[in-house]
């Protein structure tokens, strides 16, 4: 995924297109992740972690991080990244 992507459109569980802001992209243990938040929400109450996988044809596919240990790892990296940003 290109580093300059600022928004993406995903389909929700009802098939409705929803626009998301990309908060950050991170590389963790040889995997790429993005953190996104819904664009139309006034208050950011929940960020979504997505892993960038590659399918059989070489296309990038976004996969929701559902494994608790993997999610905890991404969450820790996200919190560390943003706590460092606030110090600068």
Backbone as XML, in Angstrom:
<?xml version="1.0"?>
<chain id="A" units="angstrom">
  <residue number="1" name="UNK">
    <atom name="N" x="0.857" y="-1.176" z="0.000"/>
    <atom name="CA" x="0.000" y="0.000" z="0.000"/>
    <atom name="C" x="0.897" y="1.231" z="0.000"/>
  </residue>
  <residue number="2" name="UNK">
    <atom name="N" x="0.530" y="2.189" z="-0.808"/>
    <atom name="CA" x="1.296" y="3.426" z="-0.896"/>
    <atom name="C" x="1.228" y="4.191" z="0.416"/>
  </residue>
  <residue number="3" name="UNK">
    <atom name="N" x="2.323" y="4.844" z="0.782"/>
    <atom name="CA" x="2.366" y="5.606" z="2.029"/>
    <atom name="C" x="1.524" y="6.868" z="1.988"/>
  </residue>
  <residue number="4" name="UNK">
    <atom name="N" x="1.189" y="7.361" z="0.797"/>
    <atom name="CA" x="0.458" y="8.623" z="0.700"/>
    <atom name="C" x="-1.065" y="8.449" z="0.658"/>
  </residue>
  <residue number="5" name="UNK">
    <atom name="N" x="-1.553" y="7.242" z="0.866"/>
    <atom name="CA" x="-2.995" y="7.002" z="0.891"/>
    <atom name="C" x="-3.554" y="7.588" z="2.180"/>
  </residue>
  <residue number="6" name="UNK">
    <atom name="N" x="-4.565" y="8.463" z="2.056"/>
    <atom name="CA" x="-5.132" y="9.096" z="3.247"/>
    <atom name="C" x="-6.546" y="8.620" z="3.549"/>
  </residue>
  <residue number="7" name="UNK">
    <atom name="N" x="-7.238" y="8.106" z="2.542"/>
    <atom name="CA" x="-8.578" y="7.559" z="2.762"/>
    <atom name="C" x="-8.733" y="6.269" z="1.959"/>
  </residue>
  <residue number="8" name="UNK">
    <atom name="N" x="-9.583" y="5.386" z="2.481"/>
    <atom name="CA" x="-9.928" y="4.161" z="1.767"/>
    <atom name="C" x="-11.425" y="3.940" z="1.915"/>
  </residue>
  <residue number="9" name="UNK">
    <atom name="N" x="-11.996" y="3.167" z="1.007"/>
    <atom name="CA" x="-13.417" y="2.821" z="1.075"/>
    <atom name="C" x="-13.513" y="1.316" z="1.276"/>
  </residue>
  <residue number="10" name="UNK">
    <atom name="N" x="-14.244" y="0.931" z="2.324"/>
    <atom name="CA" x="-14.463" y="-0.478" z="2.638"/>
    <atom name="C" x="-15.956" y="-0.747" z="2.680"/>
  </residue>
  <residue number="11" name="UNK">
    <atom name="N" x="-16.338" y="-1.993" z="2.524"/>
    <atom name="CA" x="-17.740" y="-2.389" z="2.654"/>
    <atom name="C" x="-17.986" y="-2.889" z="4.066"/>
  </residue>
  <residue number="12" name="UNK">
    <atom name="N" x="-19.077" y="-2.397" z="4.686"/>
    <atom name="CA" x="-19.421" y="-2.869" z="6.024"/>
    <atom name="C" x="-20.147" y="-4.209" z="5.925"/>
  </residue>
  <residue number="13" name="UNK">
    <atom name="N" x="-20.602" y="-4.719" z="7.068"/>
    <atom name="CA" x="-21.238" y="-6.037" z="7.089"/>
    <atom name="C" x="-22.539" y="-6.086" z="6.295"/>
  </residue>
  <residue number="14" name="UNK">
    <atom name="N" x="-23.131" y="-4.914" z="5.999"/>
    <atom name="CA" x="-24.352" y="-4.855" z="5.192"/>
    <atom name="C" x="-24.065" y="-4.599" z="3.717"/>
  </residue>
  <residue number="15" name="UNK">
    <atom name="N" x="-22.782" y="-4.529" z="3.345"/>
    <atom name="CA" x="-22.401" y="-4.263" z="1.970"/>
    <atom name="C" x="-22.374" y="-2.792" z="1.610"/>
  </residue>
  <residue number="16" name="UNK">
    <atom name="N" x="-22.617" y="-1.926" z="2.581"/>
    <atom name="CA" x="-22.619" y="-0.484" z="2.351"/>
    <atom name="C" x="-21.182" y="0.035" z="2.346"/>
  </residue>
  <residue number="17" name="UNK">
    <atom name="N" x="-20.860" y="0.911" z="1.380"/>
    <atom name="CA" x="-19.528" y="1.495" z="1.315"/>
    <atom name="C" x="-19.353" y="2.530" z="2.414"/>
  </residue>
  <residue number="18" name="UNK">
    <atom name="N" x="-18.226" y="2.447" z="3.119"/>
    <atom name="CA" x="-17.913" y="3.371" z="4.201"/>
    <atom name="C" x="-16.510" y="3.906" z="3.960"/>
  </residue>
  <residue number="19" name="UNK">
    <atom name="N" x="-16.361" y="5.229" z="4.049"/>
    <atom name="CA" x="-15.059" y="5.851" z="3.841"/>
    <atom name="C" x="-14.325" y="5.956" z="5.175"/>
  </residue>
  <residue number="20" name="UNK">
    <atom name="N" x="-13.034" y="5.617" z="5.152"/>
    <atom name="CA" x="-12.202" y="5.650" z="6.349"/>
    <atom name="C" x="-10.985" y="6.530" z="6.114"/>
  </residue>
  <residue number="21" name="UNK">
    <atom name="N" x="-10.570" y="7.238" z="7.166"/>
    <atom name="CA" x="-9.296" y="7.953" z="7.155"/>
    <atom name="C" x="-8.217" y="6.989" z="7.614"/>
  </residue>
  <residue number="22" name="UNK">
    <atom name="N" x="-7.097" y="6.989" z="6.912"/>
    <atom name="CA" x="-5.951" y="6.189" z="7.328"/>
    <atom name="C" x="-5.163" y="7.023" z="8.330"/>
  </residue>
  <residue number="23" name="UNK">
    <atom name="N" x="-5.076" y="6.534" z="9.564"/>
    <atom name="CA" x="-4.373" y="7.249" z="10.624"/>
    <atom name="C" x="-2.874" y="7.042" z="10.494"/>
  </residue>
  <residue number="24" name="UNK">
    <atom name="N" x="-2.467" y="5.800" z="10.292"/>
    <atom name="CA" x="-1.048" y="5.496" z="10.154"/>
    <atom name="C" x="-0.856" y="4.136" z="9.508"/>
  </residue>
  <residue number="25" name="UNK">
    <atom name="N" x="0.345" y="3.924" z="9.022"/>
    <atom name="CA" x="0.753" y="2.629" z="8.482"/>
    <atom name="C" x="1.971" y="2.196" z="9.286"/>
  </residue>
  <residue number="26" name="UNK">
    <atom name="N" x="2.013" y="0.923" z="9.662"/>
    <atom name="CA" x="3.112" y="0.423" z="10.486"/>
    <atom name="C" x="3.619" y="-0.906" z="9.942"/>
  </residue>
  <residue number="27" name="UNK">
    <atom name="N" x="4.919" y="-1.120" z="10.072"/>
    <atom name="CA" x="5.528" y="-2.408" z="9.765"/>
    <atom name="C" x="5.895" y="-3.061" z="11.090"/>
  </residue>
  <residue number="28" name="UNK">
    <atom name="N" x="5.338" y="-4.245" z="11.343"/>
    <atom name="CA" x="5.593" y="-4.966" z="12.588"/>
    <atom name="C" x="5.890" y="-6.420" z="12.242"/>
  </residue>
  <residue number="29" name="UNK">
    <atom name="N" x="7.065" y="-6.889" z="12.654"/>
    <atom name="CA" x="7.454" y="-8.287" z="12.439"/>
    <atom name="C" x="7.191" y="-8.751" z="11.006"/>
  </residue>
  <residue number="30" name="UNK">
    <atom name="N" x="7.714" y="-8.023" z="10.047"/>
    <atom name="CA" x="7.620" y="-8.363" z="8.624"/>
    <atom name="C" x="6.201" y="-8.361" z="8.068"/>
  </residue>
  <residue number="31" name="UNK">
    <atom name="N" x="5.276" y="-7.721" z="8.766"/>
    <atom name="CA" x="3.911" y="-7.564" z="8.265"/>
    <atom name="C" x="3.573" y="-6.083" z="8.273"/>
  </residue>
  <residue number="32" name="UNK">
    <atom name="N" x="2.687" y="-5.694" z="7.352"/>
    <atom name="CA" x="2.252" y="-4.303" z="7.278"/>
    <atom name="C" x="0.832" y="-4.182" z="7.822"/>
  </residue>
  <residue number="33" name="UNK">
    <atom name="N" x="0.595" y="-3.097" z="8.546"/>
    <atom name="CA" x="-0.713" y="-2.825" z="9.128"/>
    <atom name="C" x="-1.080" y="-1.376" z="8.868"/>
  </residue>
  <residue number="34" name="UNK">
    <atom name="N" x="-2.387" y="-1.113" z="8.789"/>
    <atom name="CA" x="-2.865" y="0.261" z="8.796"/>
    <atom name="C" x="-3.907" y="0.387" z="9.899"/>
  </residue>
  <residue number="35" name="UNK">
    <atom name="N" x="-3.990" y="1.583" z="10.442"/>
    <atom name="CA" x="-5.012" y="1.913" z="11.424"/>
    <atom name="C" x="-5.943" y="2.906" z="10.748"/>
  </residue>
  <residue number="36" name="UNK">
    <atom name="N" x="-7.240" y="2.617" z="10.756"/>
    <atom name="CA" x="-8.224" y="3.479" z="10.106"/>
    <atom name="C" x="-9.335" y="3.841" z="11.078"/>
  </residue>
  <residue number="37" name="UNK">
    <atom name="N" x="-9.967" y="4.991" z="10.810"/>
    <atom name="CA" x="-11.144" y="5.424" z="11.575"/>
    <atom name="C" x="-12.195" y="5.886" z="10.575"/>
  </residue>
  <residue number="38" name="UNK">
    <atom name="N" x="-13.479" y="5.693" z="10.892"/>
    <atom name="CA" x="-14.539" y="6.146" z="9.979"/>
    <atom name="C" x="-14.441" y="7.647" z="9.738"/>
  </residue>
  <residue number="39" name="UNK">
    <atom name="N" x="-14.530" y="8.052" z="8.484"/>
    <atom name="CA" x="-14.377" y="9.457" z="8.114"/>
    <atom name="C" x="-15.535" y="10.321" z="8.597"/>
  </residue>
  <residue number="40" name="UNK">
    <atom name="N" x="-16.742" y="9.784" z="8.637"/>
    <atom name="CA" x="-17.909" y="10.605" z="8.960"/>
    <atom name="C" x="-18.202" y="10.702" z="10.453"/>
  </residue>
  <residue number="41" name="UNK">
    <atom name="N" x="-17.386" y="10.104" z="11.284"/>
    <atom name="CA" x="-17.605" y="10.185" z="12.731"/>
    <atom name="C" x="-17.008" y="11.484" z="13.257"/>
  </residue>
  <residue number="42" name="UNK">
    <atom name="N" x="-17.769" y="12.209" z="14.074"/>
    <atom name="CA" x="-17.245" y="13.438" z="14.656"/>
    <atom name="C" x="-16.267" y="13.131" z="15.776"/>
  </residue>
  <residue number="43" name="UNK">
    <atom name="N" x="-16.565" y="12.115" z="16.551"/>
    <atom name="CA" x="-15.663" y="11.706" z="17.619"/>
    <atom name="C" x="-15.057" y="10.364" z="17.247"/>
  </residue>
  <residue number="44" name="UNK">
    <atom name="N" x="-13.745" y="10.280" z="17.391"/>
    <atom name="CA" x="-13.066" y="9.028" z="17.085"/>
    <atom name="C" x="-13.093" y="8.173" z="18.344"/>
  </residue>
  <residue number="45" name="UNK">
    <atom name="N" x="-14.004" y="7.207" z="18.363"/>
    <atom name="CA" x="-14.108" y="6.354" z="19.539"/>
    <atom name="C" x="-13.528" y="4.968" z="19.300"/>
  </residue>
  <residue number="46" name="UNK">
    <atom name="N" x="-13.307" y="4.628" z="18.045"/>
    <atom name="CA" x="-12.804" y="3.292" z="17.763"/>
    <atom name="C" x="-11.999" y="3.280" z="16.474"/>
  </residue>
  <residue number="47" name="UNK">
    <atom name="N" x="-10.758" y="2.852" z="16.598"/>
    <atom name="CA" x="-9.910" y="2.672" z="15.429"/>
    <atom name="C" x="-9.942" y="1.194" z="15.052"/>
  </residue>
  <residue number="48" name="UNK">
    <atom name="N" x="-9.723" y="0.917" z="13.779"/>
    <atom name="CA" x="-9.727" y="-0.454" z="13.285"/>
    <atom name="C" x="-8.336" y="-0.776" z="12.762"/>
  </residue>
  <residue number="49" name="UNK">
    <atom name="N" x="-7.801" y="-1.919" z="13.189"/>
    <atom name="CA" x="-6.496" y="-2.377" z="12.720"/>
    <atom name="C" x="-6.706" y="-3.354" z="11.571"/>
  </residue>
  <residue number="50" name="UNK">
    <atom name="N" x="-6.030" y="-3.096" z="10.461"/>
    <atom name="CA" x="-6.113" y="-3.967" z="9.291"/>
    <atom name="C" x="-4.709" y="-4.402" z="8.893"/>
  </residue>
  <residue number="51" name="UNK">
    <atom name="N" x="-4.565" y="-5.686" z="8.585"/>
    <atom name="CA" x="-3.285" y="-6.206" z="8.106"/>
    <atom name="C" x="-3.314" y="-6.175" z="6.581"/>
  </residue>
  <residue number="52" name="UNK">
    <atom name="N" x="-2.205" y="-5.803" z="5.977"/>
    <atom name="CA" x="-2.100" y="-5.795" z="4.520"/>
    <atom name="C" x="-1.493" y="-7.130" z="4.097"/>
  </residue>
  <residue number="53" name="UNK">
    <atom name="N" x="-2.317" y="-7.980" z="3.494"/>
    <atom name="CA" x="-1.875" y="-9.281" z="2.995"/>
    <atom name="C" x="-1.788" y="-9.216" z="1.472"/>
  </residue>
  <residue number="54" name="UNK">
    <atom name="N" x="-1.174" y="-10.228" z="0.876"/>
    <atom name="CA" x="-1.083" y="-10.329" z="-0.580"/>
    <atom name="C" x="-1.753" y="-11.633" z="-0.988"/>
  </residue>
  <residue number="55" name="UNK">
    <atom name="N" x="-2.707" y="-11.536" z="-1.943"/>
    <atom name="CA" x="-3.407" y="-12.744" z="-2.392"/>
    <atom name="C" x="-2.580" y="-13.511" z="-3.425"/>
  </residue>
  <residue number="56" name="UNK">
    <atom name="N" x="-3.145" y="-14.605" z="-3.936"/>
    <atom name="CA" x="-2.440" y="-15.470" z="-4.880"/>
    <atom name="C" x="-2.023" y="-14.750" z="-6.155"/>
  </residue>
  <residue number="57" name="UNK">
    <atom name="N" x="-2.759" y="-13.706" z="-6.523"/>
    <atom name="CA" x="-2.468" y="-12.975" z="-7.752"/>
    <atom name="C" x="-1.541" y="-11.790" z="-7.525"/>
  </residue>
  <residue number="58" name="UNK">
    <atom name="N" x="-1.067" y="-11.618" z="-6.280"/>
    <atom name="CA" x="-0.148" y="-10.524" z="-5.980"/>
    <atom name="C" x="-0.830" y="-9.216" z="-5.622"/>
  </residue>
  <residue number="59" name="UNK">
    <atom name="N" x="-2.149" y="-9.244" z="-5.440"/>
    <atom name="CA" x="-2.891" y="-8.034" z="-5.080"/>
    <atom name="C" x="-2.922" y="-7.862" z="-3.569"/>
  </residue>
  <residue number="60" name="UNK">
    <atom name="N" x="-2.829" y="-6.608" z="-3.124"/>
    <atom name="CA" x="-2.933" y="-6.337" z="-1.697"/>
    <atom name="C" x="-4.378" y="-6.477" z="-1.239"/>
  </residue>
  <residue number="61" name="UNK">
    <atom name="N" x="-4.562" y="-7.127" z="-0.095"/>
    <atom name="CA" x="-5.873" y="-7.364" z="0.488"/>
    <atom name="C" x="-5.817" y="-6.925" z="1.943"/>
  </residue>
  <residue number="62" name="UNK">
    <atom name="N" x="-6.829" y="-6.166" z="2.377"/>
    <atom name="CA" x="-6.897" y="-5.737" z="3.770"/>
    <atom name="C" x="-7.672" y="-6.766" z="4.572"/>
  </residue>
  <residue number="63" name="UNK">
    <atom name="N" x="-7.075" y="-7.214" z="5.669"/>
    <atom name="CA" x="-7.672" y="-8.232" z="6.520"/>
    <atom name="C" x="-7.822" y="-7.675" z="7.928"/>
  </residue>
  <residue number="64" name="UNK">
    <atom name="N" x="-9.012" y="-7.782" z="8.498"/>
    <atom name="CA" x="-9.228" y="-7.332" z="9.871"/>
    <atom name="C" x="-8.405" y="-8.185" z="10.821"/>
  </residue>
  <residue number="65" name="UNK">
    <atom name="N" x="-7.725" y="-7.531" z="11.758"/>
    <atom name="CA" x="-6.934" y="-8.246" z="12.760"/>
    <atom name="C" x="-7.897" y="-8.750" z="13.829"/>
  </residue>
  <residue number="66" name="UNK">
    <atom name="N" x="-8.099" y="-10.057" z="13.871"/>
    <atom name="CA" x="-9.044" y="-10.652" z="14.812"/>
    <atom name="C" x="-8.363" y="-11.441" z="15.923"/>
  </residue>
  <residue number="67" name="UNK">
    <atom name="N" x="-7.134" y="-11.911" z="15.687"/>
    <atom name="CA" x="-6.399" y="-12.647" z="16.704"/>
    <atom name="C" x="-6.035" y="-11.703" z="17.852"/>
  </residue>
  <residue number="68" name="UNK">
    <atom name="N" x="-6.373" y="-12.085" z="19.079"/>
    <atom name="CA" x="-6.174" y="-11.206" z="20.235"/>
    <atom name="C" x="-4.713" y="-10.847" z="20.453"/>
  </residue>
  <residue number="69" name="UNK">
    <atom name="N" x="-3.805" y="-11.814" z="20.300"/>
    <atom name="CA" x="-2.379" y="-11.542" z="20.508"/>
    <atom name="C" x="-1.836" y="-10.604" z="19.436"/>
  </residue>
  <residue number="70" name="UNK">
    <atom name="N" x="-2.238" y="-10.846" z="18.192"/>
    <atom name="CA" x="-1.791" y="-9.984" z="17.100"/>
    <atom name="C" x="-2.350" y="-8.575" z="17.285"/>
  </residue>
  <residue number="71" name="UNK">
    <atom name="N" x="-3.622" y="-8.475" z="17.682"/>
    <atom name="CA" x="-4.229" y="-7.164" z="17.905"/>
    <atom name="C" x="-3.509" y="-6.428" z="19.028"/>
  </residue>
  <residue number="72" name="UNK">
    <atom name="N" x="-3.182" y="-7.135" z="20.108"/>
    <atom name="CA" x="-2.471" y="-6.514" z="21.232"/>
    <atom name="C" x="-1.112" y="-5.987" z="20.784"/>
  </residue>
  <residue number="73" name="UNK">
    <atom name="N" x="-0.427" y="-6.720" z="19.909"/>
    <atom name="CA" x="0.863" y="-6.287" z="19.391"/>
    <atom name="C" x="0.713" y="-5.005" z="18.567"/>
  </residue>
  <residue number="74" name="UNK">
    <atom name="N" x="-0.301" y="-4.955" z="17.710"/>
    <atom name="CA" x="-0.542" y="-3.774" z="16.883"/>
    <atom name="C" x="-0.950" y="-2.594" z="17.762"/>
  </residue>
  <residue number="75" name="UNK">
    <atom name="N" x="-1.806" y="-2.849" z="18.737"/>
    <atom name="CA" x="-2.254" y="-1.791" z="19.637"/>
    <atom name="C" x="-1.076" y="-1.195" z="20.413"/>
  </residue>
  <residue number="76" name="UNK">
    <atom name="N" x="-0.179" y="-2.042" z="20.886"/>
    <atom name="CA" x="0.990" y="-1.563" z="21.624"/>
    <atom name="C" x="1.886" y="-0.706" z="20.728"/>
  </residue>
  <residue number="77" name="UNK">
    <atom name="N" x="2.108" y="-1.155" z="19.493"/>
    <atom name="CA" x="2.927" y="-0.386" z="18.555"/>
    <atom name="C" x="2.275" y="0.956" z="18.241"/>
  </residue>
  <residue number="78" name="UNK">
    <atom name="N" x="0.964" y="0.962" z="18.067"/>
    <atom name="CA" x="0.210" y="2.186" z="17.790"/>
    <atom name="C" x="0.332" y="3.164" z="18.955"/>
  </residue>
  <residue number="79" name="UNK">
    <atom name="N" x="0.129" y="2.669" z="20.173"/>
    <atom name="CA" x="0.213" y="3.535" z="21.351"/>
    <atom name="C" x="1.623" y="4.076" z="21.539"/>
  </residue>
  <residue number="80" name="UNK">
    <atom name="N" x="2.637" y="3.249" z="21.285"/>
    <atom name="CA" x="4.025" y="3.698" z="21.388"/>
    <atom name="C" x="4.314" y="4.774" z="20.354"/>
  </residue>
  <residue number="81" name="UNK">
    <atom name="N" x="3.856" y="4.553" z="19.133"/>
    <atom name="CA" x="4.074" y="5.519" z="18.058"/>
    <atom name="C" x="3.462" y="6.866" z="18.398"/>
  </residue>
  <residue number="82" name="UNK">
    <atom name="N" x="2.233" y="6.861" z="18.873"/>
    <atom name="CA" x="1.565" y="8.128" z="19.144"/>
    <atom name="C" x="2.020" y="8.773" z="20.443"/>
  </residue>
  <residue number="83" name="UNK">
    <atom name="N" x="2.498" y="8.006" z="21.403"/>
    <atom name="CA" x="3.051" y="8.628" z="22.609"/>
    <atom name="C" x="4.379" y="9.293" z="22.275"/>
  </residue>
  <residue number="84" name="UNK">
    <atom name="N" x="5.155" y="8.711" z="21.343"/>
    <atom name="CA" x="6.402" y="9.334" z="20.894"/>
    <atom name="C" x="6.111" y="10.599" z="20.099"/>
  </residue>
  <residue number="85" name="UNK">
    <atom name="N" x="5.072" y="10.582" z="19.258"/>
    <atom name="CA" x="4.700" y="11.766" z="18.481"/>
    <atom name="C" x="4.322" y="12.918" z="19.391"/>
  </residue>
  <residue number="86" name="UNK">
    <atom name="N" x="3.650" y="12.633" z="20.485"/>
    <atom name="CA" x="3.219" y="13.688" z="21.392"/>
    <atom name="C" x="4.391" y="14.284" z="22.156"/>
  </residue>
  <residue number="87" name="UNK">
    <atom name="N" x="5.485" y="13.531" z="22.306"/>
    <atom name="CA" x="6.664" y="14.043" z="22.993"/>
    <atom name="C" x="7.452" y="15.006" z="22.123"/>
  </residue>
  <residue number="88" name="UNK">
    <atom name="N" x="7.325" y="14.893" z="20.818"/>
    <atom name="CA" x="8.098" y="15.747" z="19.893"/>
    <atom name="C" x="7.394" y="17.023" z="19.572"/>
  </residue>
</chain>
